[in-house]
């Protein structure tokens, strides 16, 4: 982990989801591929926010700062941005644990839903900086300013699609060449479903990276009716479908992506 200090030298964009600016480091250095932090300090005020720091490839010591402000209400977001505009900032950055560039990566295929769009900007910037071929497919229900920003920067490399159905994903994966790696990010359900399609298309765990967004909704598999119920904190539950009382096992089935629920015996 490295502590860096810096200042904004040029704002790029401000979205409801976040803030993007070019910054100059005044002290410390970022030795990570993609530096991340969970807070940023401006004028002794700490803001708890996901922060990303990526080289710009321009002048030495200049980086792109990306901050996810989606959890802040509009007024608080405005106050934070004003701090950044006039004050120096301090970050304790470490390596992004979700994104890794393999030495043999010829191309990166990124599959994300709208919830992961802003947090993927740093990864896309890094690939562009390193001249790695990439394509990004985004499942977007509506027009998104972040999507417009990406398409303006990277053109046809950014594609909006209406669904991540088996047929849609299979069609995309079938066109990929050997050496292509996958990065999948979005809700837990979306990541799981797309990953299964990728396995079926011949991709291995070594070729797939994932980043899940939000809390995982854990499930219990009923051994009586073979359907799923939402897991609770209790050791037993009533199946949502057949109403059988189940004892929730500690055994997690990777195949079912669920805990096993056995019929309760008094």
Long-range contacts (C-beta under 8 A, 24 or more apart in sequence): 1-92, 1-93, 1-94, 2-28, 2-29, 2-30, 2-31, 2-32, 2-35, 2-92, 2-93, 2-94, 3-28, 3-90, 3-91, 3-92, 3-93, 4-28, 4-29, 4-30, 4-35, 4-53, 4-90, 4-91, 4-93, 5-88, 5-89, 5-90, 5-91, 6-63, 6-65, 6-88, 6-89, 6-91, 7-87, 7-88, 7-89, 8-65, 8-84, 8-85, 8-89, 9-62, 11-85, 12-64, 13-145, 13-149, 14-81, 15-118, 15-145, 15-146, 15-149, 16-69, 16-70, 16-145, 17-68, 17-69, 17-70, 17-117, 17-118, 17-146, 18-66, 18-67, 18-68, 18-69, 18-70, 18-118, 18-121, 18-146, 19-65, 19-66, 19-67, 19-69, 19-80, 19-81, 19-84, 20-64, 20-65, 20-66, 20-67, 20-121, 20-149, 21-64, 21-65, 21-84, 22-56, 22-58, 22-62, 22-63, 22-64, 22-65, 23-53, 23-62, 23-63, 23-64, 23-65, 23-89, 24-61, 24-62, 24-63, 25-61, 25-62, 25-63, 26-88, 30-55, 30-63, 30-93, 32-93, 32-94, 32-95, 32-96, 33-95, 33-96, 33-99, 33-100, 33-101, 33-126, 34-95, 34-96, 34-99, 34-122, 34-123, 34-126, 35-63, 35-91, 35-93, 35-94, 35-95, 35-96, 36-93, 36-94, 36-95, 36-96, 36-122, 37-91, 37-92, 37-93, 37-94, 39-92, 40-67, 40-89, 40-90, 40-91, 41-89, 41-90, 41-91, 42-80, 42-83, 42-84, 42-87, 42-88, 42-89, 42-90, 43-83, 43-87, 43-88, 45-83, 47-80, 47-83, 49-80, 50-119, 51-91, 51-93, 52-96, 52-119, 52-121, 52-122, 53-91, 53-93, 53-122, 54-122, 54-125, 54-126, 54-129, 55-126, 55-129, 56-129, 57-129, 64-122, 64-125, 66-118, 66-121, 66-122, 66-125, 68-118, 68-119, 70-118, 96-122, 96-123, 98-185, 98-209, 98-210, 98-211, 99-123, 99-126, 99-183, 99-209, 99-211, 100-209, 101-126, 101-127, 101-130, 101-132, 102-181, 104-179, 105-132, 105-179, 105-181, 106-133, 106-177, 106-178, 106-179, 106-180, 107-132, 107-133, 107-134, 107-135, 107-176, 107-177, 107-179, 107-180, 107-181, 108-132, 108-133, 108-134, 108-180, 108-181, 108-182, 108-183, 109-134, 109-135, 109-137, 109-172, 109-173, 109-176, 109-180, 109-181, 109-182, 109-183, 110-134, 110-135, 110-136, 110-137, 110-182, 110-183, 110-184, 110-185, 111-137, 111-164, 111-169, 111-172, 111-182, 111-183, 111-184, 111-185, 111-186, 111-194, 112-136, 112-137, 112-138, 112-139, 112-183, 112-184, 112-185, 112-186, 113-138, 113-139, 113-140, 113-164, 113-185, 113-186, 113-187, 113-190, 113-213, 114-138, 114-139, 114-140, 114-141, 114-144, 115-186, 115-187, 115-213, 115-214, 116-185, 116-186, 116-211, 116-213, 117-144, 117-146, 117-147, 117-150, 118-146, 119-185, 119-211, 119-213, 120-183, 120-185, 121-146, 121-150, 123-183, 124-150, 124-154, 128-153, 128-154, 135-159, 137-161, 137-172, 139-163, 139-164, 139-186, 139-190, 164-190, 164-193, 164-194, 166-197, 169-194, 169-197, 169-198, 169-201, 170-197, 170-200, 170-201, 173-197, 173-198, 173-201, 173-203, 174-201, 180-207, 181-207, 181-208, 181-209, 182-207, 182-208, 182-209, 183-208, 183-209, 183-210, 183-211, 184-208, 184-209, 184-210, 184-211, 185-210, 185-211, 185-212, 185-213, 186-212, 186-213, 187-212, 187-213, 187-214, 188-212, 188-213, 188-214, 188-215, 188-216, 188-217, 189-217, 192-257, 218-258, 218-259, 219-257, 219-258, 219-259, 220-246, 220-248, 220-258, 220-259, 220-260, 220-261, 221-253, 221-256, 221-258, 221-259, 221-260, 221-261, 222-246, 222-261, 223-260, 223-261, 223-262, 223-263, 224-263, 228-258, 229-261, 231-258, 231-259, 236-264, 237-261
